[in-house]
Every structure is written in C-alpha cells, then in structure tokens.
Amino acid sequence: MKYRPRPGVVRTAICGRTVLIPTRAAFDDCKTVQILPPIWAGTWGAICAGFTREQIVMELSKRTKTKTEAECADRLDQFCRMMCEKGFLIPVPEETDG
C-alpha cells in the first residue's frame, strides 16, 4: 500500500519539534495537531517526497541500526496506519500491471 499526505496538512517546526498542522482544507478529516519525533519526521518527509516503501524501510534500518528490515517494515506500517486513522495520510492503491 502506498500513501500520500492529505492536502491541507502543513509540516512546520515549533520550538525545535516537527509538527503537522491541518489547515481549514484538511480539518474535516484531520482534527488534531500531531508532533512527530525525529525518526517519524524524516519518514513523513520521505512519504511526501514519493519514496517507495522499500526505500523508506532501508533508510529506517540504517538509522536505527538495532532493528532489522522486517522490524522497520512493521513499524513503518504501524506509523502509516496510525497516520491514516488520524487523517494525515491517505492510502493510495498500488497500480497493477495488466
């Protein structure tokens, strides 16, 4: 499953913390402000930049060093599900050939 950020969500920094803030355009689907720890702030940026799931998992594995790629994939999936539930991400079906 691929994901894209909800239009109208703004990423900013407040007091050194990365924060996602829904604008009026996103407020019906996303009613909270979300603080992101550094590792998830980078993940958010990678999703916004269009990186593939595999690229993000590899980078998470490099940065955490104590987690396997399978553990990083599970944590990424949990993060994306949570962000979808909160309205910050929108799932995008994978394109199929054929």
N, CA, C and O of each residue as an XYZ file, in Angstrom:
392
protein
N       0.851     -1.179      0.000
C       0.000      0.000      0.000
C       0.895      1.239      0.000
O       1.880      1.310      0.735
N       0.543      2.187     -0.816
C       1.243      3.462     -0.849
C       0.384      4.488     -0.110
O      -0.810      4.282      0.107
N       1.009      5.576      0.263
C       0.310      6.635      0.990
C       0.728      7.984      0.437
O       1.821      8.150     -0.105
N      -0.176      8.941      0.591
C       0.162     10.318      0.246
C      -0.354     11.207      1.374
O      -1.333     10.867      2.039
N       0.300     12.335      1.586
C      -0.166     13.240      2.639
C      -1.496     13.875      2.237
O      -1.737     14.144      1.060
N      -2.338     14.104      3.211
C      -3.610     14.765      2.952
C      -3.353     16.207      2.532
O      -2.594     16.914      3.195
N      -3.967     16.649      1.453
C      -3.837     18.062      1.075
C      -4.338     18.950      2.215
O      -5.368     18.671      2.829
N      -3.611     19.997      2.480
C      -4.002     20.909      3.547
C      -3.311     20.653      4.870
O      -3.575     21.354      5.846
N      -2.428     19.660      4.926
C      -1.639     19.416      6.134
C      -0.289     20.104      5.948
O       0.396     19.896      4.947
N       0.075     20.918      6.917
C       1.315     21.689      6.848
C       2.310     21.125      7.861
O       1.967     20.887      9.019
N       3.531     20.919      7.412
C       4.619     20.496      8.300
C       5.399     21.750      8.685
O       5.793     22.534      7.821
N       5.618     21.930      9.978
C       6.378     23.077     10.452
C       7.157     22.669     11.696
O       6.986     21.566     12.214
N       8.006     23.563     12.165
C       8.753     23.319     13.401
C       8.336     24.362     14.429
O       8.287     25.557     14.140
N       8.041     23.892     15.620
C       7.693     24.768     16.739
C       8.588     24.369     17.902
O       8.543     23.230     18.366
N       9.392     25.302     18.365
C      10.318     25.052     19.476
C      11.188     23.824     19.217
O      11.438     23.027     20.121
N      11.644     23.682     17.980
C      12.534     22.586     17.639
C      11.856     21.244     17.411
O      12.540     20.252     17.158
N      10.551     21.186     17.491
C       9.816     19.934     17.277
C       9.082     20.008     15.951
O       8.530     21.054     15.609
N       9.065     18.920     15.203
C       8.310     18.861     13.948
C       6.848     18.621     14.282
O       6.504     17.726     15.053
N       5.992     19.450     13.677
C       4.566     19.393     13.962
C       3.796     19.403     12.646
O       4.123     20.153     11.726
N       2.762     18.553     12.571
C       1.848     18.567     11.439
C       0.579     19.288     11.886
O      -0.009     18.962     12.917
N       0.171     20.270     11.091
C      -0.992     21.080     11.438
C      -1.969     21.056     10.270
O      -1.597     21.408      9.151
N      -3.230     20.642     10.514
C      -4.212     20.682      9.433
C      -4.716     22.111      9.221
O      -5.019     22.821     10.179
N      -4.800     22.514      7.974
C      -5.409     23.800      7.659
C      -6.921     23.587      7.550
O      -7.417     22.472      7.710
N      -7.624     24.652      7.281
C      -9.077     24.551      7.134
C      -9.454     23.531      6.059
O     -10.464     22.839      6.191
N      -8.661     23.435      5.007
C      -8.943     22.493      3.916
C      -8.909     21.037      4.375
O      -9.599     20.198      3.795
N      -8.129     20.723      5.395
C      -7.990     19.345      5.871
C      -8.755     19.077      7.161
O      -8.830     17.931      7.602
N      -9.320     20.107      7.770
C      -9.849     19.974      9.120
C     -11.006     18.991      9.245
O     -11.153     18.365     10.295
N     -11.828     18.832      8.219
C     -12.943     17.877      8.314
C     -12.457     16.450      8.513
O     -13.132     15.655      9.166
N     -11.299     16.116      7.963
C     -10.758     14.756      8.058
C      -9.643     14.610      9.081
O      -9.260     13.493      9.428
N      -9.129     15.713      9.558
C      -7.923     15.696     10.388
C      -8.055     16.798     11.431
O      -7.770     17.960     11.138
N      -8.477     16.455     12.632
C      -8.854     17.470     13.612
C      -7.830     17.712     14.725
O      -8.128     18.419     15.688
N      -6.644     17.144     14.611
C      -5.650     17.325     15.660
C      -4.333     17.834     15.094
O      -4.088     17.760     13.890
N      -3.512     18.338     15.956
C      -2.133     18.679     15.635
C      -1.299     17.471     16.043
O      -1.546     16.878     17.093
N      -0.323     17.103     15.236
C       0.494     15.920     15.510
C       1.959     16.303     15.638
O       2.539     16.866     14.710
N       2.562     16.001     16.785
C       4.002     16.175     16.973
C       4.681     14.899     16.489
O       4.246     13.797     16.823
N       5.744     15.046     15.705
C       6.477     13.893     15.189
C       7.874     13.834     15.795
O       8.613     14.816     15.736
N       8.245     12.695     16.377
C       9.640     12.511     16.793
C      10.539     12.555     15.554
O      10.055     12.351     14.441
N      11.829     12.814     15.727
C      12.733     12.983     14.567
C      12.669     11.853     13.548
O      12.644     12.130     12.349
N      12.642     10.602     13.970
C      12.646      9.499     13.009
C      11.374      9.506     12.161
O      11.422      9.205     10.968
N      10.236      9.850     12.773
C       8.977      9.882     12.021
C       8.840     11.166     11.227
O       8.126     11.191     10.224
N       9.499     12.225     11.643
C       9.525     13.450     10.838
C      10.246     13.175      9.524
O       9.807     13.623      8.464
N      11.351     12.438      9.593
C      12.065     12.051      8.377
C      11.238     11.124      7.507
O      11.258     11.231      6.281
N      10.517     10.222      8.136
C       9.643      9.305      7.407
C       8.537     10.080      6.695
O       8.226      9.805      5.536
N       7.943     11.049      7.394
C       6.912     11.896      6.791
C       7.481     12.599      5.547
O       6.839     12.642      4.498
N       8.683     13.141      5.683
C       9.321     13.816      4.552
C       9.545     12.871      3.385
O       9.365     13.259      2.231
N       9.934     11.642      3.669
C      10.163     10.658      2.613
C       8.857     10.290      1.914
O       8.827     10.135      0.693
N       7.785     10.150      2.679
C       6.479      9.860      2.081
C       6.057     11.023      1.181
O       5.581     10.809      0.066
N       6.231     12.244      1.666
C       5.875     13.435      0.883
C       6.704     13.536     -0.391
O       6.216     14.019     -1.413
N       7.950     13.083     -0.336
C       8.845     13.145     -1.489
C       8.612     12.004     -2.477
O       9.221     11.975     -3.547
N       7.727     11.057     -2.121
C       7.400      9.972     -3.039
C       8.323      8.773     -2.981
O       8.340      7.967     -3.910
N       9.093      8.635     -1.911
C       9.963      7.466     -1.772
C       9.104      6.214     -1.691
O       7.970      6.266     -1.213
N       9.632      5.100     -2.151
C       8.905      3.832     -2.076
C       8.988      3.287     -0.653
O       9.831      3.704      0.141
N       8.104      2.355     -0.353
C       8.113      1.706      0.964
C       9.471      1.054      1.213
O      10.021      1.154      2.310
N      10.007      0.389      0.198
C      11.288     -0.294      0.334
C      12.415      0.686      0.636
O      13.276      0.401      1.468
N      12.417      1.830     -0.028
C      13.440      2.846      0.233
C      13.336      3.368      1.672
O      14.350      3.557      2.344
N      12.128      3.594      2.127
C      11.936      4.100      3.492
C      12.371      3.052      4.507
O      13.039      3.379      5.488
N      11.997      1.796      4.281
C      12.388      0.715      5.204
C      13.908      0.599      5.268
O      14.465      0.459      6.357
N      14.584      0.653      4.133
C      16.048      0.555      4.125
C      16.672      1.704      4.913
O      17.613      1.498      5.679
N      16.150      2.902      4.725
C      16.699      4.064      5.436
C      16.429      3.959      6.943
O      17.302      4.277      7.750
N      15.230      3.517      7.322
C      14.933      3.326      8.747
C      15.879      2.298      9.359
O      16.362      2.474     10.478
N      16.137      1.228      8.621
C      17.032      0.179      9.109
C      18.446      0.712      9.308
O      19.111      0.357     10.281
N      18.909      1.559      8.395
C      20.241      2.160      8.537
C      20.304      3.084      9.750
O      21.287      3.088     10.491
N      19.249      3.863      9.941
C      19.270      4.867     11.002
C      19.066      4.278     12.392
O      19.589      4.818     13.367
N      18.322      3.192     12.503
C      18.075      2.621     13.825
C      19.160      1.641     14.241
O      19.419      1.480     15.433
N      19.792      0.988     13.288
C      20.912      0.065     13.481
C      20.585     -1.147     14.357
O      21.198     -2.199     14.172
N      19.653     -1.044     15.295
C      19.328     -2.182     16.151
C      18.102     -2.922     15.645
O      17.752     -3.973     16.182
N      17.449     -2.398     14.631
C      16.232     -3.014     14.103
C      16.537     -3.688     12.768
O      17.316     -3.176     11.964
N      15.915     -4.838     12.547
C      16.039     -5.498     11.249
C      15.117     -4.794     10.261
O      14.271     -3.987     10.647
N      15.293     -5.112      8.976
C      14.414     -4.519      7.974
C      12.966     -4.947      8.213
O      12.046     -4.156      8.003
N      12.754     -6.196      8.651
C      11.385     -6.666      8.926
C      10.756     -5.867     10.075
O       9.583     -5.501     10.013
N      11.545     -5.601     11.121
C      11.026     -4.799     12.244
C      10.725     -3.372     11.789
O       9.717     -2.787     12.186
N      11.599     -2.820     10.961
C      11.374     -1.461     10.446
C      10.144     -1.416      9.553
O       9.393     -0.440      9.583
N       9.929     -2.456      8.762
C       8.746     -2.519      7.899
C       7.478     -2.556      8.746
O       6.496     -1.884      8.428
N       7.497     -3.340      9.826
C       6.339     -3.404     10.727
C       6.076     -2.050     11.378
O       4.931     -1.607     11.454
N       7.124     -1.402     11.840
C       6.955     -0.086     12.480
C       6.467      0.952     11.484
O       5.645      1.802     11.828
N       6.966      0.894     10.244
C       6.502      1.814      9.209
C       5.018      1.595      8.934
O       4.256      2.556      8.826
N       4.605      0.332      8.820
C       3.198      0.025      8.579
C       2.323      0.534      9.727
O       1.246      1.080      9.487
N       2.777      0.359     10.968
C       2.034      0.868     12.130
C       1.919      2.387     12.072
O       0.847      2.942     12.315
N       3.020      3.057     11.752
C       3.018      4.520     11.653
C       2.022      4.976     10.582
O       1.231      5.889     10.816
N       2.063      4.343      9.420
C       1.167      4.747      8.327
C      -0.292      4.497      8.673
O      -1.151      5.323      8.364
N      -0.584      3.366      9.313
C      -1.972      3.100      9.739
C      -2.446      4.146     10.736
O      -3.562      4.654     10.626
N      -1.597      4.469     11.710
C      -1.959      5.470     12.712
C      -2.196      6.827     12.057
O      -3.152      7.524     12.398
N      -1.338      7.200     11.127
C      -1.478      8.495     10.460
C      -2.710      8.531      9.560
O      -3.302      9.591      9.361
N      -3.094      7.389      9.019
C      -4.345      7.315      8.244
C      -5.545      7.468      9.172
O      -6.487      8.198      8.863
N      -5.510      6.780     10.306
C      -6.610      6.879     11.272
C      -6.796      8.307     11.760
O      -7.924      8.750     11.977
N      -5.702      9.023     11.930
C      -5.773     10.409     12.392
C      -6.069     11.385     11.257
O      -6.339     12.561     11.503
N      -6.021     10.902     10.017
C      -6.379     11.724      8.877
C      -5.230     12.416      8.169
O      -5.463     13.163      7.219
N      -4.005     12.193      8.597
C      -2.869     12.882      7.993
C      -2.410     12.241      6.681
O      -1.896     12.930      5.800
N      -2.594     10.935      6.552
C      -2.224     10.227      5.329
C      -3.469      9.654      4.668
O      -4.474      9.376      5.322
N      -3.373      9.487      3.352
C      -4.438      8.875      2.567
C      -3.848      7.655      1.871
O      -2.841      7.775      1.174
N      -4.461      6.471      2.048
C      -3.950      5.291      1.333
C      -4.216      5.420     -0.166
O      -5.262      5.913     -0.588
N      -3.255      4.969     -0.949
C      -3.371      5.003     -2.406
C      -3.163      3.571     -2.884
O      -2.109      2.990     -2.624
N      -4.136      2.988     -3.575
C      -3.954      1.609     -4.046
C      -2.765      1.505     -4.992
O      -2.497      2.408     -5.785
N      -2.068      0.396     -4.891
C      -0.936      0.139     -5.793
C      -1.473     -0.068     -7.199
O      -2.523     -0.685     -7.382
N      -0.760      0.442     -8.188
C      -1.149      0.218     -9.573
C      -0.752     -1.198     -9.959
O       0.321     -1.679     -9.595
N      -1.619     -1.844    -10.689
C      -1.312     -3.209    -11.130
C      -1.086     -3.205    -12.630
O      -1.721     -2.458    -13.374
N      -0.177     -4.049    -13.050
C       0.076     -4.189    -14.483
C      -0.857     -5.263    -15.023
O      -0.932     -6.364    -14.478
N      -1.557     -4.939    -16.083
C      -2.269     -5.998    -16.686
C      -3.646     -5.852    -16.964
O      -4.271     -6.772    -17.489
